Amino acid sequence: MKAMKRSTLATLINATLFSAVAGTSFFTLAADEQAPGAKSNQLEVIQVTARKRVENAQEVPVAVSALQGDKLDAYSSAGMDVRFMNAKIPSLSIESSYGRTFPRFYVRGLGNTDFDLNASQPVSLVVDDVVQENAILKGFPVFDVERVEVLRGPQGTLFGRNTPAGLVKFDSVKPSQEFDGFSSVSYGTNNSIDFRGAVGGGLTENLSARVSVLWQGKDDYIDNRAPGFEQDDILGGYTDRAARIQFLYEKDDFSALLNYHVRNMEGTPIPFYANAIKAGSNELVDGFDADVVYHNAAAREFQVVDSQGVSLKLEYDFANHTLTSITGWESAEVNSRGDIDGGYVGGPGVIPYQSESESGLPDHNQYTQELRLASNFVGDFNYQAGLFYFDESVTIENFGYDTLAGGTLNGYVNQQQDTKAWAVFGSVDYTFSDDLKVTAGLRYSDDDKDFVAVRKFVPADLSECNFDLMQCETDIIRTEDASDDHISWDLSATYKLTDDMNLYGRIANTFRAPSIQGRITFSDELTKADSETVTSYETGIKSDVLDGRGRVNATIFYYTMNDQQLTAVGGTTNTTSLLNADKTTGYGFELDTEWVLTDELNATFNLSYNNTELKDDSIAIAVPDRPTLTITDPMVDGNAIIDGNSLPHAPEWISNLTLRYSKELGDGEFFTYADVSYRSEINYFLYESVEFEGKALTEVGLRSGYAWSEGDYEYQVAVFARNLFDKQQSIGAIDFNNNTAMVNEGRFVGAEFKVNFF
C-alpha cells in the first residue's frame, strides 16, 4: 500500500495531460456532430476575488474553483450544513465530530483533526472579507450566497491568517439599488423544513439594504434502545436559525457596507455508535441501523450554538488608487454534551469505560482590522499594500460526568486563551509583455498566544462551592505561551499561450502559528506545537476550448511542510495531544472542467489526486490495547510508528461529475440536475488500522423541476434527493474506547417551491 503512494510525479503529469487532451477530443467530436445552425451556447465567465481584486478566474495564477448558481442550490438541498461541499471540489474534504458545528476543512490533504474549541486549522475560512478563525464560526449556515471560492495551496501573502493549505471564501449577495428577492421552502425526510428568503433594494438615492433569513429544522428521529433507557425519537433533530442584514451606502467615489449576522442553533450532536465497526474489517456490523443508538446518556445530550458578528467595509476610490478598510467583530457561544463511548454498561459489545462529556465556549470575541491600498494604474505596473490586526479571546469549559451516577458532574477544566497577531503585506503585478504577467508578494506576520488552564476539584455536593465551579478548590493550574513571526512570500507568472489558453506557475511559502492544547480533564500536562512552514510549487493550464463551449483547467503541485502540527486524538484516553512532525510531503494533480454538450445539456467533471506522506521515524502514537483493533503500523512498546503514513482524512482521489439538462416546455422550462461525488479511502487517525480506514464513499444527488415566469415573478417547483442510493458507512471514529463510529447522512428526499421577484 505504501509503495503505491510513492508513484512518481511524472506519472501524474502524464495522467493529467492525458485526461485534458482526451476530454477535449471527446467533446470536440460531440460538438462537431451537432446539427448545422444550432445555437452556440458558451460558458459564463467566472469572476473571482482570489487576489482581492475582481478578476477572470481563467487569468488568475492560483488553483481556484468556484461554486455558484445551480450547483450551489443542488448541493445545499436537504438543509445541509457547510459539509455539503465535501468532495464537491477538487482536493477539498470537510468533516466534523460535532455535527452541524465545528467543521474541519482539508485541502490537498492538509487539515487538523483536533476537536478542542481553540484548535487552529491550516485551511482558512473568509466570509464577506472577514476571517473566521474559531471552528465554531466556520459552521455558520450558507444562505443567500453569491459565490463560494476555494483557493488551493498556500495563501499566506494577501490573506495570511493560518492558510498553509489554502482557504475557502464565501461572498454573500450584496445590496443594490435594484429591488429583488426570493423566498423558498422545502419539506423532506424526517419532517425536515428548510426556509430561506431575502429581499433588497434602494432605500434612498445612495442607500440600499438587503435582509436575508434562514430557518431549518428536523425532528428527532433516532431511537435509543439501551436497556432501561429506551426512548423513541430522542436524537438527530435540530432547529437552525440565521439572519443577515446589510446596508450599502454609495456616493461618488465612496462606499460603506455594514453587515450584521446572527445565528441560533439548538439540537443534538452527531451520534456515536459503539462497536459499530466489525473487528478485522472496516465494514459496519451486520444489522447496523443508523436510526438506533444504545446510549445511557441519550436524554442528556444536547448542542446549542449562538453566534453573531458585524463588519464594516469602507472603500474610497481616488486618482488611480482604492483605499479599503475592513473592520470585523465576531462572537460565538456553544455547549455540546454527548455520550462519547456510544454505548451503555453491557453493550453493544465490550465498553471498557463510560464517557460522557461536554465542551463549552461561554465567551469568545474576535476583532480584526485590515487596511489596504491598491493601485488602479492603466500601465504595466500595479500593487497592493496593507496592514492586518487580529485579536481573539477565548474561554473554554470542559465538563466530565459520571454516567453510572446518572450524569453527575465529576470533572471541570476552565481554559483561557488570548491571541494577538499583526501583519504587514504587499504584492506587485508587472506586465512584461502582452503575454507575460508576473506577481510577487510578501508578508511579515507576528503572532502571540497566552494560555492558562485551571482544573477544579468537583465535590459531590456543589453547594460546597456555592454552586460556582470557579469557587471550588483548584486541583491543578497550567500556563503556556507561544509566539513566532514569519515572512511569507509567493511568486507567480501567467503566460498567454493563445487567446484562450493560459499557462501559469507559482511558488509560495507561509506558516501556521504555534498552537496550544489544554484539555487536562483526563491529563495533567499541556501540549504545544511549534509553527509549521510550507513551501509549495505548482504549475497549470487554464483553457477555454470549443469556442467557449468547454473549459479545461489542470494543475500539478508538490509541497514540503516542515514541523507540521499534528494532533494525536484519543489513544488511551479521551483527550488530544499536539506534536510536530519533522517533514511532510505532498504531491498530486487537479483537473477542473466544464462543458456545453448541447443546447440543452451541460456537464462538469472534476478530478484530483493527492499523495501525502509523513516523514518522521521518531514519532510513536499511543493506541488502544484491545482485540477489536488491528493495527497495521510497526509497534514499539505498545505505540504505533507512523513514519510513511498518509495524513488523516486525506483521500488520494476525489472526483465529481454533474449533468444539467433543461428543455423548454409550455410557458416554462423543465430541468434536471444530477451529480455524483466520490472520495477514496481515508485514515481516521495518524496511525493506520484495518478498522479505522474509512471505505471509499460515492454519493449521488438528483434535482428535477419546472420553472416559469409571470410578470415580475419567477417560480420554481422541484423534487430532490441527496445520497440517492442510501449509501451509509463509517466516516469517522472514536478510538480511545471501542470501535465507535460516526456515519454519513442517509438518503434524503424532499420537494421545494421557490419564487424570485424583481
Disulfide bonds with the S-S distance in Angstrom:
Cys465-Cys472 2.13
